[in-house]
């Protein structure tokens, strides 16, 4: 499986490359009032407003510095940016080395152990929600 590896705090996590739309360097996020701590704010991506999430907070790793990069993914609720602490990498993952708790798999990439992220669970997306229409699309 080809995956994008995301550095988050002192850990590395993976997303299948098909789930990643693009990587944005140093996204300038505008904070929003009354949002959960895991929401850094929103940023403008070529005219599209994208929420930026603090991935470390979503994973229970605590708050970190502003993200160096955002990995933009498409979700049922629209695009979302996952903040990373360093430059994401694209790698081919071989066979998993471990099926950990709750059936989660892990891969060894060099000296790192990498787990696969479940976007729906990470962002708590309601799968029964209909996909929202894009601006300008009837």
LOZAZA-524021 format. One line per field, with one value per residue: x, y, z of N, C-alpha, C, CB in turn; residue in one letter; residue number from 1. Coordinates in pm, 1 decimal, decimal comma, padded with zeros to 6 digits. Each point is the difference from the previous one (the first is absolute). Last residue first. Glycine has a CB too. Layout:
% LOZAZA-524021
n.px: X|...
n.py: Y|...
n.pz: Z|...
ca.px: X|...
ca.py: Y|...
ca.pz: Z|...
c.px: X|...
c.py: Y|...
c.pz: Z|...
cb.px: X|...
cb.py: Y|...
cb.pz: Z|...
residuo: a|...
num: NUM|...
% end
This chain:
% LOZAZA-524021
n.px: -02489,9|00507,4|00051,1|00037,8|-00173,7|-00440,0|00199,4|-00154,5|-00387,6|00212,0|00018,6|00486,9|00092,6|00575,8|00249,0|00411,5|00140,5|-00404,5|-00013,6|00504,3|00256,5|00566,6|00303,2|00474,0|00532,2|00371,8|00474,3|00401,3|-00277,0|-00463,3|-00187,6|-00575,2|-00377,7|-00537,1|-00362,2|-00263,1|00094,4|00517,5|00307,7|00108,6|00548,8|00138,2|-00333,3|00356,0|00127,9|-00200,4|00297,9|-00041,1|-00081,7|00106,8|-00228,1|00404,9|-00239,8|-00445,0|-00467,4|-00513,0|-00329,5|-00344,1|-00467,3|-00284,2|-00527,9|-00156,3|00143,8|00544,9|00393,9|00457,4|00379,5|00374,8|00194,7|00538,6|00046,3|-00464,5|00177,8|00154,9|-00423,5|-00346,6|00004,6|-00209,6|-00469,0|-00023,9|-00257,3|00370,7|00313,8|-00317,1|-00278,6|-00282,0|-00073,1|-00486,3|00098,5|-00298,1|00220,2|00243,3|00431,2|-00069,4|-00046,5|-00028,7|-00335,5|00284,3|00034,7|-00402,2|00193,1|-00171,1|-00503,0|-00142,9|-00153,7|00374,0|00402,7|00524,0|00136,5|00479,5|00334,6|00204,1|00514,8|-00166,6|-00454,3|00050,4|-00512,2|-00271,0|00134,0|-00316,9|00279,2|00404,0|-00244,0|00305,5|00354,2|00182,2|00491,8|-00003,8|00232,3|-00386,2|-00009,0|00293,5|-00363,3|00199,0|-00386,4|00069,7|-00028,4|-00047,7
n.py: 02290,2|00128,2|00461,1|-00252,4|-00577,6|-00190,7|-00372,6|-00554,8|-00095,7|-00260,0|-00479,5|00067,2|00461,8|-00004,6|00008,9|-00036,5|-00441,6|-00270,6|00213,9|00024,4|-00372,8|00065,7|-00485,9|00104,2|-00062,9|-00112,3|00211,4|-00230,2|-00135,0|-00255,0|-00445,9|00117,1|-00142,9|-00084,7|00026,1|-00392,6|00156,3|-00159,2|-00235,4|-00367,1|00137,5|-00016,9|-00019,3|-00060,6|00550,0|00519,3|00290,7|00547,7|00492,1|00274,2|00491,3|00327,3|00062,1|00091,7|00065,3|00186,4|-00231,1|00377,5|-00246,1|00116,8|-00252,3|-00439,6|-00377,7|00222,6|00042,1|00189,3|00367,4|-00091,0|00523,1|00019,8|00244,0|00170,5|00314,8|-00409,5|-00343,6|-00095,4|-00604,6|-00366,3|-00077,5|00171,5|00423,5|00216,2|-00201,1|00113,8|00449,6|00046,4|00452,4|-00024,5|00290,1|00361,7|-00021,4|00409,5|-00203,0|00018,7|00389,9|-00328,7|00011,6|-00184,7|-00453,5|-00275,4|-00230,5|00357,9|00124,5|00584,9|00380,6|00237,1|-00226,7|00208,4|-00036,9|-00311,0|00100,4|-00535,0|-00059,3|-00375,7|-00343,5|-00487,6|-00117,9|-00425,2|-00515,3|-00355,8|-00163,9|00023,2|-00147,1|00274,1|-00204,1|00299,4|00014,7|00268,2|00389,3|00317,6|-00115,8|-00040,4|-00302,8|-00307,7|-00056,6|-00562,3|-00291,4|-00524,9
n.pz: -00820,1|00203,3|00165,0|00443,3|00006,9|00350,3|00420,5|-00061,7|00449,7|00482,6|00052,8|00043,8|00291,9|00065,8|00416,1|-00267,9|00211,5|-00093,9|-00455,3|-00027,6|00314,8|-00113,6|00034,4|00337,0|-00146,8|00349,3|-00266,6|-00102,0|-00503,9|00052,5|00224,8|-00003,0|00378,0|-00115,0|00428,3|00131,7|00468,7|00089,2|-00462,8|-00349,4|-00098,9|-00476,1|-00473,0|-00475,3|-00194,6|-00125,9|-00368,4|00233,9|-00120,2|00501,1|00157,9|00266,4|00554,9|00195,4|-00347,8|00088,7|-00388,8|-00235,5|-00204,7|-00449,3|00174,8|00183,5|-00278,4|-00144,4|-00366,3|00324,5|-00065,6|00380,3|00110,7|00189,7|00444,1|00328,8|00472,6|00432,7|00274,5|00407,5|00031,6|-00261,8|00004,2|-00462,7|00033,4|00252,9|-00327,8|-00367,1|00123,1|-00522,3|-00291,7|-00282,6|-00499,8|-00236,3|-00526,7|-00142,5|00173,0|00538,1|00363,2|00486,1|00433,2|00478,1|00225,0|00270,9|00392,8|00289,8|-00314,7|-00057,3|00269,4|-00307,6|-00368,8|-00073,3|-00555,8|-00082,9|-00387,2|-00053,7|-00075,7|-00383,6|-00076,9|-00235,7|-00257,4|00140,5|00192,4|-00088,0|-00373,0|00276,9|00518,1|00436,8|00391,3|00431,5|00218,0|00513,5|00143,2|-00309,9|-00535,0|-00431,5|-00328,6|-00402,2|-00394,1|-00180,9|-00415,5|00234,4
ca.px: -00142,6|-00048,0|-00012,3|-00041,8|00109,1|00027,7|-00045,0|00112,5|00017,6|-00025,5|-00137,5|-00011,0|-00123,5|-00093,5|-00134,2|-00075,1|00084,5|00007,1|-00135,4|-00046,8|-00137,4|-00106,0|-00091,1|-00137,7|-00100,6|-00120,3|-00127,4|-00002,6|00129,5|00059,0|00133,4|00106,2|00118,9|00124,5|00079,9|00027,2|-00116,4|-00131,8|-00011,1|-00141,0|-00076,8|00076,5|-00003,7|-00090,8|-00005,6|-00002,3|-00069,3|00074,3|-00075,4|00074,9|-00049,4|-00034,0|00111,0|00113,4|00112,8|00128,5|00057,5|00144,9|00051,3|00143,9|00078,9|-00040,1|-00141,8|-00086,6|-00142,7|-00072,7|-00140,3|-00034,4|-00135,1|-00066,5|00092,8|00047,1|-00076,7|00016,4|00134,3|00012,0|00019,3|00142,2|00022,6|00053,8|-00099,2|-00111,5|00049,8|-00001,9|00124,2|-00006,0|00129,8|00031,1|00027,5|00027,3|-00080,7|-00140,3|-00043,8|00074,2|-00048,9|00092,6|-00027,5|-00067,3|00094,7|-00015,8|00065,9|00144,6|00076,5|00025,4|-00091,0|-00048,7|-00144,5|-00073,4|-00071,7|-00135,5|-00029,8|-00131,2|-00027,2|00104,0|00017,4|00069,8|00124,2|-00018,8|00068,2|-00079,4|-00126,5|00024,2|00014,0|-00128,5|-00012,0|-00125,6|-00030,1|-00050,8|00112,5|00076,4|-00088,3|00064,5|-00015,0|00035,4|00063,7|-00055,5|00072,0|-00085,4
ca.py: -00017,0|-00122,9|00014,7|00133,9|00094,4|00047,7|00137,1|00082,4|00009,7|00135,3|00004,8|-00058,8|-00078,3|00033,8|-00027,3|00125,2|00109,3|-00006,3|00015,9|00138,9|-00013,3|00081,9|00055,7|-00050,1|00090,9|-00082,0|00049,6|-00026,2|00033,7|00080,6|00049,1|-00034,5|00084,6|-00055,0|00100,8|-00037,1|00025,3|00008,7|00040,7|00038,0|-00021,5|-00078,0|00052,4|-00074,3|-00142,3|-00082,3|-00125,5|-00125,7|-00104,6|-00080,5|-00136,1|-00031,3|-00003,0|00069,8|-00088,8|00062,2|-00062,7|00000,4|00025,4|-00011,2|00094,6|00135,6|00013,4|-00075,4|00016,9|-00122,2|00025,1|-00102,2|-00054,4|-00039,1|00035,7|-00103,0|00009,6|00129,4|00023,4|00112,8|00132,6|00018,5|-00004,3|-00131,6|-00101,2|00007,4|-00051,7|-00146,0|-00033,7|-00071,4|-00058,0|-00005,5|-00134,8|00008,8|-00096,8|00040,4|00042,4|-00081,2|00018,4|00066,6|-00027,4|00110,0|00110,9|00078,1|-00070,5|00024,4|-00090,4|-00128,5|-00107,7|-00006,5|00021,2|-00065,0|00101,8|-00026,0|00112,7|00062,0|00110,1|00045,4|00145,1|00043,4|00074,4|00088,4|00128,9|00087,8|00034,6|00114,3|-00047,2|00005,2|-00013,7|-00065,0|00003,0|-00121,8|-00092,7|-00000,6|00065,2|00014,1|00129,0|-00008,0|00124,3|00082,5|00126,4|00118,1
ca.pz: 00030,0|-00062,3|-00143,1|-00041,2|-00013,7|-00135,9|-00020,5|-00040,2|-00145,1|-00046,7|-00050,4|-00133,2|-00002,5|-00107,8|00051,8|-00011,4|00047,1|00145,8|00053,6|-00007,9|-00048,1|00057,5|-00099,7|00004,1|-00055,2|-00005,7|00050,9|00145,0|00058,7|-00106,0|00032,6|-00093,6|00006,5|-00051,5|-00069,8|-00138,1|-00084,9|00061,7|00140,0|00007,1|00121,8|00097,2|00136,5|00086,4|-00030,8|00121,5|-00028,1|00006,6|-00068,5|-00096,5|-00024,5|-00138,5|-00094,5|00059,6|00029,7|00027,3|00119,0|00009,2|00134,3|00021,7|-00078,7|00038,2|-00033,8|00089,2|-00029,2|-00034,2|-00032,2|-00097,5|00011,6|-00123,9|-00107,1|-00093,9|-00125,3|-00065,4|-00050,5|-00092,2|00057,2|00026,9|00144,3|00037,9|-00037,7|00094,5|00128,5|-00003,9|00067,7|00127,2|00033,2|00143,0|00048,8|00143,1|00075,4|00003,7|-00133,4|-00096,5|-00135,5|-00091,1|-00141,1|-00066,4|00000,6|-00122,3|-00110,2|00004,0|00085,7|-00065,6|00041,4|00138,5|00007,6|00108,6|00074,9|00048,6|00088,1|-00020,5|00093,3|00092,1|-00001,6|00120,1|-00017,6|-00115,8|00011,9|00086,5|-00066,6|-00088,3|-00138,0|-00070,2|-00145,2|-00035,0|-00143,2|-00063,8|-00014,6|00124,5|00096,6|00130,5|00066,1|00141,5|00040,3|00106,5|-00004,2|00000,0
c.px: -00032,5|-00144,7|-00047,8|-00004,5|-00057,1|00115,3|00032,6|-00050,8|00116,8|00018,5|-00035,1|-00141,1|-00020,9|-00118,3|-00106,8|-00143,4|-00076,8|00078,4|00001,2|-00136,5|-00059,0|-00134,0|-00111,5|-00086,0|-00136,7|-00114,2|-00108,1|-00130,1|-00002,2|00131,9|00052,6|00131,2|00103,4|00112,5|00132,9|00079,2|00028,7|-00106,4|-00141,8|-00027,1|-00145,4|-00082,5|00077,6|00000,4|-00105,0|-00010,9|00008,2|-00089,4|00086,5|-00093,9|00082,5|-00050,1|-00050,3|00121,6|00115,4|00106,5|00139,1|00043,6|00151,3|00036,2|00147,5|00075,3|-00050,4|-00143,5|-00078,2|-00143,8|-00063,4|-00149,8|-00017,8|-00142,2|-00062,5|00094,7|00056,1|-00087,6|00010,4|00144,6|00016,2|00031,3|00145,7|00027,6|00044,1|-00106,1|-00111,0|00048,6|-00000,1|00139,0|-00007,4|00134,4|00026,7|00007,8|00040,2|-00091,6|-00150,2|-00056,3|00090,5|-00058,4|00106,0|-00036,6|-00064,3|00091,5|-00014,1|00072,7|00150,2|00076,9|00017,6|-00089,7|-00043,2|-00148,7|-00078,6|-00053,4|-00145,5|-00024,7|-00135,2|-00049,8|00105,3|00028,0|00061,2|00128,3|-00016,4|00058,1|-00084,3|-00127,7|00010,3|00023,2|-00143,9|-00012,0|-00127,4|-00016,4|-00040,8|00120,4|00065,5|-00091,1|00076,3|-00001,2|00022,8|00078,1|-00067,7|00089,4
c.py: -00143,7|-00021,4|-00124,1|00005,6|00134,1|00099,3|00043,9|00139,7|00092,0|00004,6|00138,5|00005,3|-00051,7|-00094,4|00040,9|-00014,1|00132,0|00119,0|00000,3|00021,0|00141,0|-00032,6|00077,1|00071,7|-00066,0|00094,7|-00106,5|00047,2|-00036,4|00051,8|00071,5|00054,9|-00052,8|00101,4|-00061,2|00102,5|-00026,8|00035,5|00000,1|00027,8|00037,1|-00034,9|-00091,4|00060,1|-00068,5|-00146,0|-00082,5|-00115,4|-00124,8|-00099,6|-00068,0|-00143,0|-00038,3|00001,5|00082,9|-00102,4|00059,2|-00062,6|-00005,1|00032,1|-00014,3|00106,8|00140,4|00016,5|-00088,5|00036,3|-00128,6|00015,2|-00101,8|-00041,9|-00024,6|00055,9|-00099,1|00007,3|00138,0|00017,2|00106,0|00137,1|00017,6|-00011,3|-00140,2|-00104,1|00000,8|-00060,7|-00152,1|-00021,9|-00060,3|-00070,3|00004,4|-00141,2|00008,9|-00094,2|00029,3|00030,5|-00078,3|-00000,7|00071,2|-00040,9|00125,0|00121,8|00072,6|-00065,9|00029,2|-00089,1|-00129,1|-00121,0|-00005,1|00034,4|-00071,0|00119,2|-00011,6|00110,2|00067,2|00117,8|00036,4|00148,9|00032,2|00076,9|00079,6|00140,9|00095,6|00044,5|00121,2|-00059,1|00016,0|00000,5|-00078,9|00021,0|-00128,8|-00091,5|-00014,6|00081,2|00000,6|00140,3|-00011,0|00129,5|00094,0|00123,7
c.pz: 00030,8|00040,4|-00072,8|-00153,3|-00046,6|00002,7|-00142,0|-00030,2|-00032,2|-00151,4|-00054,1|-00056,4|-00141,8|00003,5|-00100,2|00047,3|00002,1|00055,8|00152,3|00062,2|00002,2|-00064,5|00069,9|-00101,9|00005,0|-00035,0|-00009,6|00064,5|00147,1|00054,9|-00123,9|00051,5|-00098,1|00011,1|-00041,2|-00078,9|-00147,8|-00101,2|00049,4|00146,2|-00024,8|00122,1|00093,7|00139,8|00084,9|-00042,2|00127,6|-00043,2|-00002,1|-00065,9|-00109,0|-00013,3|-00137,3|-00091,1|00055,1|00033,8|00020,6|00130,5|-00005,7|00144,1|00029,6|-00078,9|00031,6|-00047,7|00095,4|-00033,8|-00050,0|-00023,7|-00111,7|00032,0|-00136,2|-00105,3|-00102,2|-00125,5|-00060,2|-00041,8|-00106,6|00058,9|00038,6|00149,0|00043,8|-00029,3|00104,2|00131,5|00016,6|00056,2|00139,7|00021,1|00150,3|00057,1|00147,2|00075,7|-00004,6|-00139,0|-00094,5|-00140,1|-00083,4|-00140,6|-00058,8|00010,6|-00133,6|-00116,7|-00009,6|00095,7|-00079,1|00020,6|00145,9|-00004,4|00109,6|00078,0|00042,5|00103,7|-00022,7|00081,4|00104,2|-00015,4|00135,6|-00030,6|-00128,4|00009,3|00082,6|-00071,2|-00092,4|-00138,2|-00045,1|-00151,7|-00023,0|-00149,8|-00069,2|-00020,1|00136,4|00092,3|00131,1|00059,0|00150,4|00016,1|00099,1|00000,0
cb.px: -00052,9|00232,5|00176,3|00101,4|00165,0|-00241,3|00032,4|00124,1|-00245,8|00075,2|-00063,1|00187,7|-00101,8|00187,8|00084,8|00144,7|00201,1|-00013,5|-00092,7|00132,3|-00026,4|00166,1|00052,5|00026,4|00172,1|00087,7|00065,4|00248,8|00035,5|-00227,6|00043,8|-00161,4|-00045,3|-00129,6|-00110,3|-00206,1|-00075,4|00106,9|00200,5|-00069,4|00203,7|00206,3|-00223,0|00038,6|00241,3|-00108,1|00054,9|00143,9|-00127,4|00212,3|-00231,8|00170,8|00159,4|-00085,3|-00070,9|-00119,7|-00133,1|00011,6|-00207,1|00039,3|-00192,3|-00052,8|-00033,0|00159,5|00045,0|00149,0|00049,4|00188,5|-00091,5|00218,7|00192,6|-00212,9|-00051,9|00236,1|00027,9|-00197,6|00103,7|00047,7|-00195,8|00099,7|-00067,7|00044,0|00231,3|00037,3|00013,9|-00210,4|00120,6|-00247,3|00093,9|-00117,3|-00020,8|00041,6|00184,9|00045,9|-00095,3|00197,3|-00250,9|00124,3|00191,2|-00241,4|-00042,3|-00014,7|-00178,4|00001,7|-00159,5|00013,7|-00033,7|00207,5|-00015,7|00051,0|00173,3|-00087,1|00244,0|00177,7|-00240,6|00104,7|-00085,8|-00244,4|00165,8|-00068,4|00004,2|00235,1|-00130,7|-00080,4|00197,8|-00110,5|00245,3|-00117,9|00100,4|-00208,6|-00211,2|00231,1|-00224,5|00140,5|-00110,5|-00079,2|00070,0|-00186,3
cb.py: 00191,7|-00100,7|00164,9|00103,9|-00187,2|-00034,0|00051,3|-00200,1|-00040,9|00097,2|-00177,5|-00147,4|00136,9|00088,4|00032,0|00062,5|-00119,1|-00251,3|-00112,1|00023,3|-00243,1|00181,5|-00189,2|-00055,1|00106,4|-00171,6|00231,5|00021,3|00186,9|00066,3|-00188,5|-00000,8|00057,7|-00145,6|00186,5|-00127,7|00170,2|00066,3|00135,4|-00140,3|00045,0|00110,7|00106,8|-00208,9|00003,0|00186,5|00005,6|00091,0|00168,4|00026,2|00070,7|00164,8|-00059,1|-00065,2|-00161,9|00201,6|-00216,3|00204,7|-00097,7|00060,5|00157,1|-00085,8|-00244,7|00030,4|00053,4|-00139,7|00241,4|-00161,7|00215,2|-00072,7|-00054,6|-00121,8|00244,8|00016,8|-00243,2|00112,2|-00105,4|-00156,8|-00147,0|-00016,8|00142,9|00242,1|00082,9|00010,3|00227,2|-00111,8|00167,0|-00003,0|-00066,9|00225,1|-00155,7|00108,3|-00136,6|-00185,0|00229,4|-00067,5|-00024,7|00166,5|-00161,7|-00079,0|-00212,2|00015,4|-00175,5|00107,9|00175,4|00249,3|-00101,2|00006,0|00155,8|-00244,9|00149,2|-00216,7|00036,0|-00079,6|00037,7|-00230,8|00097,0|00021,7|-00099,3|-00200,8|-00221,2|-00079,6|-00212,9|00207,1|-00150,9|00071,1|00021,1|-00063,3|00097,1|00044,4|-00047,5|-00013,2|00031,3|-00207,5|00138,1|-00206,4|-00033,0|-00123,5
cb.pz: -00146,5|00000,0|00017,9|00210,7|-00052,6|-00065,4|00244,7|-00092,2|-00035,7|00221,9|00164,8|00059,9|00189,2|-00141,3|00232,9|-00190,1|-00090,4|-00011,0|-00203,8|-00205,3|00086,6|00048,1|-00159,6|00241,8|-00150,2|00171,7|-00066,7|00003,7|-00166,4|-00100,7|00168,8|-00192,9|00242,3|-00156,1|00130,3|00009,7|00165,5|00213,0|-00030,1|-00204,4|00142,1|-00079,9|-00045,1|-00134,7|-00063,4|00137,4|-00252,0|00185,8|-00143,2|00134,2|00069,1|-00077,5|00183,5|00222,7|-00182,2|00078,6|-00034,8|-00142,9|00109,0|-00238,9|-00002,5|00227,8|00044,3|00195,7|-00244,9|00150,3|-00055,6|00073,5|00104,1|-00103,5|00149,2|00036,8|00045,2|00089,4|-00042,5|00105,9|00197,2|-00185,8|00016,6|-00225,6|-00195,8|00026,5|-00054,4|-00246,8|00123,0|-00072,9|-00148,3|00057,3|-00225,4|00016,2|-00202,5|-00213,1|-00098,3|00172,8|00056,0|00141,7|00042,9|00139,4|-00019,6|-00032,9|00121,1|00247,9|-00028,7|-00229,0|00065,9|00015,9|-00230,0|00139,4|-00202,6|00009,6|-00113,0|-00096,3|00011,8|-00157,7|-00076,1|00038,6|-00215,6|00055,9|00160,5|00129,7|-00111,7|-00031,8|00051,2|00129,6|-00000,6|00218,7|-00062,0|00212,4|00204,7|00142,0|-00137,8|-00105,9|-00106,9|-00039,4|-00188,2|00115,1|-00244,5|00123,1
residuo: x|x|x|x|x|x|x|x|x|x|x|x|x|x|x|x|x|x|x|x|x|x|x|x|x|x|x|x|x|x|x|x|x|x|x|x|x|x|x|x|x|x|x|x|x|x|x|x|x|x|x|x|x|x|x|x|x|x|x|x|x|x|x|x|x|x|x|x|x|x|x|x|x|x|x|x|x|x|x|x|x|x|x|x|x|x|x|x|x|x|x|x|x|x|x|x|x|x|x|x|x|x|x|x|x|x|x|x|x|x|x|x|x|x|x|x|x|x|x|x|x|x|x|x|x|x|x|x|x|x|x|x|x|x|x|x|x|x
num: 138|137|136|135|134|133|132|131|130|129|128|127|126|125|124|123|122|121|120|119|118|117|116|115|114|113|112|111|110|109|108|107|106|105|104|103|102|101|100|99|98|97|96|95|94|93|92|91|90|89|88|87|86|85|84|83|82|81|80|79|78|77|76|75|74|73|72|71|70|69|68|67|66|65|64|63|62|61|60|59|58|57|56|55|54|53|52|51|50|49|48|47|46|45|44|43|42|41|40|39|38|37|36|35|34|33|32|31|30|29|28|27|26|25|24|23|22|21|20|19|18|17|16|15|14|13|12|11|10|9|8|7|6|5|4|3|2|1
% end
